[in-house]
Amino acid sequence: MLDPAHTAVLTMELQRGVVGDRAKIAPLADEVASGGVLANAARVCAAARAAGARVVHCTAQFRPDRAGSSDNSPMLRNIAKSPDQMIEGTADVELVPELDVQPSDIVSPRHHGLTPFPGTELDQILRNLGVRTIVATGVSVNVGILGMVLIAGDLGYRTALVTDAVAGVPKDYSDAVIENTLRILATCVTTDQVVDAWS
């Protein structure tokens, strides 16, 4: 399943303004920190690069005038109340340094919506790379990771969910989503298992 020739690691919103030093949602950032999510995602990315699998970072960002973005959900309306939050070109949208981004990595930004596939080039990029399996890391299990896994399945990809490289809040809810929903949509693996497979 994890043959590097057809596998890509996707990181979801592992950005300074989401889970890093500029995070606006403290409970999520705290859960990421306490669970070692950034260190685990970094290990998965490093192992992927060493094995020849691609790393693709799925990011969120907005234009300063919010043109093309929507506030059609309570979460997006809340983000829109902070006009300087997650603006393209600012420190908020930078990937966290723990990921040690390399020139071979690809960044797939989105300017609207809640999940990484619709309205972005992500699907076409992965298909052009020959990717059939994605390895999911990042945040949040509540929305972004759940949406990533669901849509990846609809698009025909197989997914490996790295359970110790994702997070949501509260933790017991996130654990329940993994156990009762994501486990039937993706193959659940740990960081150690992925690193071992690629070592």
Beta strands, then each sheet from edge to edge (+ up, - down):
strand 1: 7-12
strand 2: 54-60
strand 3: 106-110
strand 4: 133-139
strand 5: 158-167
strand 6: 187-189
sheet 1: 3+ 2+ 1+ 4+ 5+ 6+
end
